[in-house]
Amino acid sequence: MCAKYLFMLCLLAYSAEAQTKIFNVKDYGASADGSTDNTWSDACKWKGDTNVVIPEGTYMLRSVIFNGPCNGAITFQINGGTLDGQGTATRQKCLNNSCQILFTSMDLDFITNGRIENLHSFDSKGGHFIVFGSANMTFTKLSLISPANNRNTDGIKISHTNGINITSVTIATGDDCVAMISGAKNVRITDVFCGPGHGISVGSLGGGNPLELPVEDIVVMNCTFNGSSNGVQIKTWPFPLKTPLKVSNFTYEDIVMINVQNPIFINQQYCPEHNCDLSKSSSVQISNVSYKNIRGSSATDVAVNFNCSKEVPCQDVTVEDIDLMSSGGKGRQKLSNFCFNVKGSSFGKQIPPSCVASNRFVSAPLPN
């Protein structure tokens, strides 16, 4: 791992009154020769705060697992701050050998009060970060980069987690920049640059998992999307559930779109492999969604696309001060909006004209 950053991951477990102890991985046999596989103890048994230090160098790793619970707060300090997933080379090897390896660069499970800062992760095999079963996590000053054609390389994927703050992060991937799925709650995303990628997404949801939990209380503010396939999107499967899944309380505000294919998108007929029965309706109830001060350019003729469920229409959707023009030089008059089974209201500037308040159909193609 070699770069110009300093990476710190703080995991708070139990408090203890003791001086912080330094654990240098070289004392545990780690070698920075670029060809040796290394692993080390995470100092979890130390009764007090610990600092696990990885000096500058190149370390070749297999899967490394740090198990808890631990006896104190732990800081992982990577002097260099770069994680190289070598995903492109691995994918080419898998194409030649008919295999599929999509390891995540870093899984963060059951962590409380964690902070990930000043890290550069690139060319991941699968996603860069997955957060599961955690609480009160902060991601800041990160650069997460994967080639656009490397599939399933989500930047940050969140599930069954309450309390996430993502700020000052640059993400370029072959999948969602940020994905919030089952059980993601109280997520605040600010000052994020996304592109290329599939946008900042809620979902996909409603595919039939009986244990799936609601997604609630999401804020996305002061973000920029450049060349992404989607901007802010909510996606659900056209699948009937015994009990509707409720997702609610989303705020999207002060957002810039640059040449984005679907700037504002609710897609309740999500079916990327085109093998779904689209005569069926999604059972995911979307409600209380606000879009405010979103401006920029669309790479398609549809600026705002609300394709909601026939069974449980979108409720309380608000659009305010929307200003989107064509990125192809066609002019604003060429753009349109699409509304299907959405109930809500419009305020302020609406370019192109909103279709939310009247719930009328506007000439536009249905999404694929």
N, C-alpha and C positions, 0 to 999 in steps of 0.2 A: 504494500500500500504506500504510494508515494505521490504527494501533491503538496499544495501550499497551504492547506487548511488544517485546522485543529478540530477534531471531532470529539464531542463529549456527549455521552449517553448516561443520564443519571437515573438510577432506579431506587426509589425510596421504599424500603420495606419496614424495618423497625428502627426506632431511634435508640441510640446508645451513647453514653457519655464517654467517649474515648477519642484519642488523637487519630486522625486519618492515617491509615497505613498504606504505603505504596507497594504495589505488586507489579514488577516489571516482567513482561512475558519472556524476556531473554533469560531470566533466572529460572524459567521453567522449561528451557530447551528450545524456545522459538529461535528460528534462524532466518535472517533476512537475505538469503542467497537467491531467492526467486525461483527455487526449484524444489524446496523441501516442504512437505506437509507438516503443519504445526498445530498443536492444540495446547490448551493450558487451563489451569484452574481459575475459576472466577472469584476466588477469595470469599466465597459466600459464607464460609463458616466463621470468618473473623468477627468477633464480637465488638463491632464498632464500624465506623465509616471506612471505606476502602476506595483506593484509586488504582484501577488496573491500567497500566501504561503500555502502549505499543509504540516503541521507538520508530523513527523513520526507516523505511526499507521496503522491500517487496516480499510479501509472505504468501505462499501458496497454501490454500485451505480447502479441506473438505468441509462437510457440515460440522459446525461447532454449536453445541447446545449449552447454554448457561441456565441451570435449573435453580429454582428457589423453593421455598422462601428463604430469605437471607437474614442475617443478624444485624444488618445496618444498611445505610445508604451506599450505593455502589456507583462510581463514575468510571466509565470506559473512556479513556483518552487515547485517540489514535492520532499520533503526530504524523501528519501527512494527509489524513482525512479522506482518502479515496478508496472506494470499493469498485473493483473491476470484475463484473460478472462474466466476462468473456462469452456473452450470449450469442454473438454472431458466429463465432467459430464453432460453438457447440451446436447451434442449429444446422450449420452446414454439415457437420459430422452426422447429425441425426438424419438429415435428408439422405445421406449416402448409406446409412445403416438402418433405416426404417425405425427410428426410435424417437421419442418425444420427451425431453427433459425440460421442465419449466420451474426450476427451483427459484424461490424468492430470495432476493439478496439478504433480507433481514425480516424475520418474523418476530413480532413483539406481542407476546401473549401474557395476559394476567399481570400487567404492570400498573402500578399506581404511582402517580406523580412523576412521570418520566419526561425527560427533555432531550430532544435530538437536535443538535446544533452544529453548524459549520461542517457539513459533510457533502462530498461529491460522490454520487453513485452513478456509474454509467455502464451501458451495454449489459443490462441484467438479463439473466436467462428467462425468468418469468417476471413477476412484479418486483419493484424496488423495496417497498415496505408493505407488510400486512399487519394490521393492528386488530387484535381479537381479545375480548374479555377484559379490557383495560379501563382505566379511568384517569382523567386529568393528565392528558398527554399534550406536549407542545412540540411542534416541528417548525424550525425556523432557520433561515439562512442556509438553505439546501439547494443543490443542483442535481436533478434526477433526469438523466439523459439516456434514451434508447433510440435506435433507428426506427423510423416510422413504419417500416415494413416488418418489424419483429412483433408478432402478435402476442397478446396477453401480457404485455409489459406495463401494467398499471403503475402509476407513480406511487400513490398511497391508497390502499384499500382498507376500509374501516367496517367492522361488524361487531355487534354485541359489545359496544363500547360507549360510555357516557362521559363526554367532556373531552373534545379535541380542539386544539388551536393550531391552525396551519397559517403561517405568515412569512412573507419574504422568501418565497420558494419559486424556483424556475423548473418547469417540468416539460419535457419533450419525450413522447413515448409512442408506442404502437398500439396503445389502448387508452383507457380513461386516465386523465391526469390525476383526478381524485375520484374514487368510487365509494359511495356510501350505500351499504347493503344492510341486510337484516340486523335490526337492533342498534343501528347507529343513532345516537342522540346527542343533542347539544354540541354541534360541530360549528366552529367559526373559521371561515376561510377568508383571508384578506391578503392583498398584495401578492397574488399568485399570477405568474405568467405561464400560460398553457399553449403549447403548439410546437410541433404537430401533436396530434393526439385526438381522443374522442370526447374531450371536454371534461367539465366537472359534472359528475353524474350521480343521481339517486337511482339505484337499481343496477341490474334488472331485479324486479320483484314479482311475486305472484306466480311463480312457476310450478307451484304444487307442493312445496315443502310445508308440511303441517306445523313445523316448529319455527317458521319464519316470524320475526317480530317486526313491529312498526318502526318506521324511520321518522324521527320528529325533531323539530327545533334546529333547523339548518340555516346558517347565515353565510352568504357569499357576497363580499363587498370589495370594491377597488381592485378588481382583477382584469387582466387583459388576455384575450384569446387571439392568436394569430395563426391562420392557416389550418385550424383544427376542423375536424368533420362536424363537430357539434360545439356549441358554447355551453349554456346551462341546460341540462336535460334531465327529465324524469322518464324512466323507461320501465314498462311492466309487460308481462306476457299476456296474450289473449287466452287466459286459462281460467275456468270456473273453479271457485273455491267454496267449500261448505260455509265458511264464515269469511266475509270480506276482510281484507287486510287494510288497516287505516294508516295512511301516511299524511303528515300535516305540519303546518307552521314552517314554511320556507320563505326566506327573504333573499332576493337577488337585487343588488343595488350598486350603482356607480360602476358600471362594467363597460369595457370597450371591446368591440368585435372588429377584427380585421380579416376580411376575406374568409369568413366562417361559413360553412355550408348550411348549417342549421343553427342560427344564433340563439333562438329561444324555442325549446322543443319539449313538448309533452307527448310521448309516444306510448300509447297503451295498446298498440299492436306490435310490440317489439318481437321480432322473429328474424334474427340475422341469417339463419340458414334457409329461410323461406320454405319451411316445412311444417308450418302451423295451420290449423283450421281457423281462418280469419272470420268465419261466421260466428265464432264464439267470442265472448266479451271478457275483458279483464275484470277480476273481482277486487282489484286494489282501488280503494277510495282515496282520491287525492283532494285535499282541501286546504284552504287558507294559504295560498301561494301569492306572493307579491313580487312584481317585477317593476323596478323604478330606475329611471335615468340610465337606460341602456342605449348605447349609440355606436355607430360605426358602419361596417359594410358586410353584406351577405354575398356569398359566392353562388347562391341559387336564387330563384325568383320568389321563394317563400321566406319572409323575414321571421314571422312568428307562426309557429305551427302547434296548435293545440288539438291533438287527435285523442280525445278522451273516450272513456268506456261507455258503451250503451247501457250496461247494467248499473253502473255506479258513476254517473257523470262527475266531472271535476266541479268542485264547489268553492265559492269565495276566491276566485282568481282575480287579482287586481293588476292592471297594467297602467303605468304612469310615466309620462315623458319618455317615450320610445322614439328614437330617431335613427333609422337604419336605411341605408341606400345600397344600390348595387355596386359590387366591386368590379363588375365587368364594363363599366362605363355606359350602362344603359339608362341610368338616371333613376330617380326615386319613383317615378310614375310607373315603372315596370315591375316593382315589387308588390306583393300582396301578402295577406295573412290568411290562415286557414283555421276555422273553428268548428269543432264537432263535439257536441255534448259537453259544453263548458258553460258554466254559469259564473258571472262575476261582473266587474265594472271597469271602466276606463276613465282616466283623468289626464289632463294636460296634453302636451304635444303627442300626436300619434302619426308617425310617418314610418310605413304606410298606414292608412286608416285602420283603426282597430276593428275587429269583429267580435270582441268579447261582450260588449254591453248588449248588443242586439241578438247575439248568438246566431247570426245569419251565416250562411255558407258563402265563402269567398272563393272565387275561381283559383284553384291551386291543386296540384297533384297530391294524392295521398302519399305518405312516406312509404318507402320500401320496407 
